[in-house]
Amino acid sequence: MNFTANYFRGDEDPKSGPVRVGWLLGDTDSPVIYDPPRRVNSRTARKEHAKSASRCPAVLNLESRYFEIPCPFDLNVGFGRDKEGRPTLHNLSGAASAIRGSTLGKKLSITNESEWRFPDRPMIQLKLPYYFIADEPVYLTQLDAYMHYRKVPLPGTIFGGRFPIDVWPRPLMWAFEWHEPEKPIVVKRGDPLFYCQFEFDSPERNVQMVEAEMTPELRTYMDHISGAVNYVSQTFSLFEAAERVRPATLLTPRKT
């Protein structure tokens, strides 16, 4: 694929300054629960001492390259099977849960058992409305929030992924492989679900994260590529076709 894109902003030099990445929410019935992406940093770490690890340039440089997506609501989920042996999810908080079971069922689901990588490891998906976009070649890598300490570790691992956000804006999801399904999945609202790392032409450039508008052009383009995964197994083969119909600009900063 040719990543010498021709849709940079005006007369600006695309190789200078920070890489501007836009984030926005797609269609959702409750946008207020989805907090903005947060740059990872040691918010509560001590910094008084000049040699403190929290002031180390290498640590700060690493943290600055990750953005975390916070969990929008409390999760306390168990795995089971119904009378027919079909896999099911249970809201273990019951009546004390902040989210109704019917609502949770629309957001969190078990993938088809035939699609599990291992027969004893259920795979679940939490649908999220987050999109990331860019007007120059940028890859997003989704990975585990490995710097976040959990008193009770999650009973499995997340599925990561990597794709170009300048030609393939798609909603993110939290995909989880349940290695120990006898143990519950517990995630508190506000805890990071995963990190997003952005790759571009130069390791010296930083990311400038901005909230973006859902413009008619962006909406039309996303509608054009959405649903391809239901018809094509290897969606990466569609990147060049998508780039041919891509509008000149996807990222329009939201007016405050």
Steps between C-alpha positions, in 0.01 A plus 500: 500500500623848417492718811624815325170666572388817325246621749708711737366825643541792264859614447629371832807279499368156607842401633527784754331559832280259693282239335140605539270211589128552534266306723121498499204291602278325252130441552425425865200546727707630792808694386546660842634175652787479251789710626760644262816297435759575766872530449670248727705659774599442859240741633556427869871415495746695712716742303684693771834326455701585189583132451144381548392236250189709431728774362712268286493621135481142373196426719329826405569441131348154517191610692441792263453259210208312656139608532265298716132429440311494831227250577160677473324303776567240768540144377450197723433215263497124534496223243260209486298275273126464463300175503589439137869549570523834326746753651344787694607807693372592846493842662630398842409831661132420454262762636796698634639549150518856370415373152186306411554146379310568179721802427817308581389228261495752215858609573669177608471173311662159456637428157381190318652199672630367170712816470682455831873442459490228767193295596545570871559875470185703435540820304290805584470845345404834651373737232635853524415810292856639482647587160848635424582681176796677339581689181843347453619138519455388861465149639316432826617209715261383769667322792446403861515768770807331642610793719170501691519300823198286586469353848310211341648419159265442210447126433625519144653722235370764264519481123707776351513618143666741258348690207534833314262766631557730202325259262308263727313680781311234693339479843722348765398217725639325802551137402591260779609135506383341823777258607335424835124519438431377853623840622301823451605797293502809721582843358406827669368802314792725414760224504686472168370228269799524267765731360521655154844561351543695176771437240599745228792613287736619772560383859594858593150637440238504774125450485259791533163350592195709404129435514364480145170586334283238333483686170274384215810401302636290786160339558467410134850351491446294817171371360686404182744271683286382793382142499777379268612250764166320457576427135880491466734295721811704426386864530859623467469419130243780475726782620605607152140499378397708802781748441379564144165631624630669813406870527785751518435569869366274773613691808312818580559615860183541700411858583479569872 
